[in-house]
């Protein structure tokens, strides 16, 4: 009888440990997905600010008619660090222009996530998003918006 009780205790402990391990893994994956969603929200807000800046005349502090060469988040008055990175609780964001397309990229190495939003044109119908992991270092392509006019 003692051996059976010991075996039941060992089996119950093993099952409990497996359930805890699976629960932790599910929690961590949920955290990663929540971070990706939060980074996407931040990138969309940044993109909206870029579009608002772009439709305002230069005389009013906007970017209408301004060349996008050398564009960064500091161009739209975001406080950036020395590498032109805007840091939030969700990730580190950069923005740059390639062939008339503004690309906003957010990275979070802790959760192994990357969000890329490319914007071409002044309407949100030209907004494209791509979610990758940080193992994918390929840059966003300006050619993803062949049907939209440049901003």
Beta strands, then each sheet from edge to edge (+ up, - down):
strand 1: 86-87
strand 2: 92-98
strand 3: 101-108
strand 4: 113-119
strand 5: 127-132
sheet 1: 1+ 2- 3+ 4- 5+
end
